[in-house]
């Protein structure tokens, strides 16, 4: 469970594709309750700074927390040991070749303080539909043709909304993530929404911003063209690291 819920009036979603303003979220960040994982609803939610966060034993909850946790690819911090690993290129990083495998693997990762998984079958089907439409993407770490780590998320405008990651080998998801950041910088996607603060992402240089500032920047970034369709890697992990360490990032 990501948030405790206090007694409060909530906006109950219907079949109509509409959300209340994110600014009206509860103290815990809850914007609305109910609805479904239709791709149209998911896209509308992300475009308004809202994301789903299923909680076992409760109706589907939609969140827009304040503060919001974000990471900018050009500001990423890569630790010394991870740099060494990336220069060895222990994994082949691929994009969009095993989306379903990544999201299902993310659903198997134990989460502190949480029984079971929030990645249920209806959520998987919704994001698979988004993937087929070219909005959701997987970033995968492979070793000897085995999927050993990765993450998935949604891309709109010049913003990437990270959802979840997994690893069955040390550094696998980290290498995939940093490789993704180099590509995002290269492609002009300058903001990664990490949703809520974690120590893991803090070490990469993530920081909190107010919901107000996040929503204002999101509106601007949504005016940019979405890099829709199947993504392909253009950089190996060593090249990705070099690009992020170059002045102003890759491609600039």
Secondary structure by P-SEA (a helix, b strand, c coil): ccccccbbbbbbbcccccccccccccccccccccccccaaaaaaaaaacbbbbbbccccbbbbbcccbbbbbcccccccaaaaaaaaaccbbbbccccaaaaaaaaaaccccccccccccaaaaaaaaaaaaaccbbbbbbbccccccccccccccccbbbbccccccccaaaaaaaaaaaaaaaaacccbbbcccccaaaaaabbbbbcaaaaaaaaaaaaaccccccbbbbcccaaaaaaaaaccccccc
